[in-house]
Amino acid sequence: MLPALQSLASAPFPSNVRATRLSLDGRSWHRAAAAIREGGGALLALWGTDDRDRDRRFRVHAAYLLPSELLLVEHALPEGELAFPDLASLFPCAARLQRAVADLLGIRAYGGDARGWVRHGGWPEQVYPLRRDVDPEVRYPAAPAPYRYLSVAGDGVHEIAVGPVHAGTIEPGGFRFSVVGEKVLRLEQRLAYTHKGVDKRFERFSQSEGHRLAARVSGDSCVAYAWAYCAALEAMTGTMSPARATALRALALERERLANHLGDLGALGNDAGFAFGLAQFSRLKEELLRSNDDAFGARYPFDLVVPGGVAVDLPATVGPLLVEQLDALEQAVHGLRGIYDEHAGLQDRFRGAGWLDPGLARTLGAIGLVGRASGVGRDLRVDQPWAPYDRLGPRLMVREEGDVAARVQLRFDEALESIRLCRAILEDLPAGGVRAEVPVAAPGSRALGVIEGWRGPVLVALEAGSEGRLRRGHAHDPSWQNWPVLEFAILGNIVPDFPLINKSFNLSYSGPDG
């Protein structure tokens, strides 16, 4: 606990990492945030809940990452109050989170950005989907309204609108560029076009089935989300997953990281005009996904991580084949890294593009891979390791340069480290069962699960309901923090470099649009 917070009443909170809870009034809510900012902490997530059926009050919750623990700060708004102190002046990434809370619950930050974020006219303005008295089965008529982008004026300034519909299969996102010639003066995003209602949907799930919904929040991070859900449920019920199961969870998580890094390295090469890189890394990713099918029964193992462990054991004949594949993959990645490093055309496009100053990265709250490429050395697997990472000893990978080249190099670093971790897991895989019985959590029980996914830390907050149901759930994606950072990384670059810079971030549209 930070010294400035020692005087505040606190209590341990169930989680897979060390976690503490503070329950504060409005003044202390803001004062605690300022102390956390001063102490080098980062805002991980912010969400609201409707507890009027319990004590006639709304609550707002903020999860902060401190060097050695997770801090959950809660503020119960006074009865009848619909506003809470704004945190965006301390943590800029809070701005969009607060706007989402306003759209979904109708409670707003004092003095914050009053524009909507999630609603997009998909339901009437006076309807708030996360209130407990809202029936999720009701279909409301669309209520479109104009959106006010912030404009830039001056000689020669013009705007370029991109999206929200894009070519290919990516989800929608609107980008409004203010430019002079081809130089970008400002970028403003508008996202959350396909709001899925995940938090409300959790209320319809049993505790034993909610992991299936969590795994589908952002498909390329299905293992991270499912594990975060199960970690929360297991912490809530005091369940210990078998050692073999936790090892297999980590194996799947590192292979998820590997698959995404391989895909991104190929796509980044292609965006810089190097189709050979795309072909080679696509081949390597495909081989990895095929071996996922052999190991876990699915190329993308959405339903592998389940409460109490994993759904299937690793077949005895597959382990040695995976080690053999990892050896070949490691050799291939080293070879391709040498080609990328020595290719003058690639390096000319990568170096200096999309530069994110390390000081600005900390100010804006950059997190995960994007933060580590700009010197923000946070990785929960290293800082607050849970089983089996507490015995695997993962190494922190950080770059200071902050440009596309740094984000490319960090992907190489992390891919090779994930290969090392996968090999270590397979060579010392514990014996025993792969699933423990998980009891039903008592109504009102709460917990957090936090897992370092390939983009950054994924959080799932749960509260148990009656008869084995969920009273509520909240899932948070690290792209919430990093989408606003992209708006700064593009400044001063030319418009044609945006696809390359955007791909070097490779943020999720779906994750923050739950």
Secondary structure, 3 states (H helix, E strand, C coil): CCHHHCCCCEEECCECCCEEEEEECHHHHHHHHHHHHHCCCEEEEEEEEEEHHHHCEEEEEEEEECCCCEEEEEEECCCCCCEECCCCCCCCCHHHHHHHHHHHHCCEECCCCCCCCCCCCCCCCCCCCCCCCCCCCCCCCCCCCCCCCCCCCCCCEEEEEECCCCCCCCCCCEEEEEEECCEEEEEEEECCCCCCCHHHHHCCCECCCHHHHHCCCCHHHHHHHHHHHHHHHHHHHCCCCCHHHHHHHHHHHHHHHHHHHHHHHHHHHHHCCCHHHHHHHHHHHHHHHHHHHHHHCCCCCCCCEECCEECCCCCCCHHHHHHHHHHHHHHHHHHHHHHHHHCHHHHHHHCCCCCCCHHHHHHHCCCHHHHHCCCCCCCHHHHCCCCCHHHHCCCCCCCCCCCHHHHHHHHHHHHHHHHHHHHHHHHCCCCCCCECCCCCCCCCCEEEEEEECCCCEEEEEEEECCCCEEEEEEEECCHHHHHHHHHHHCCCCEHHHHHHHHHHHCCCCCHHHC
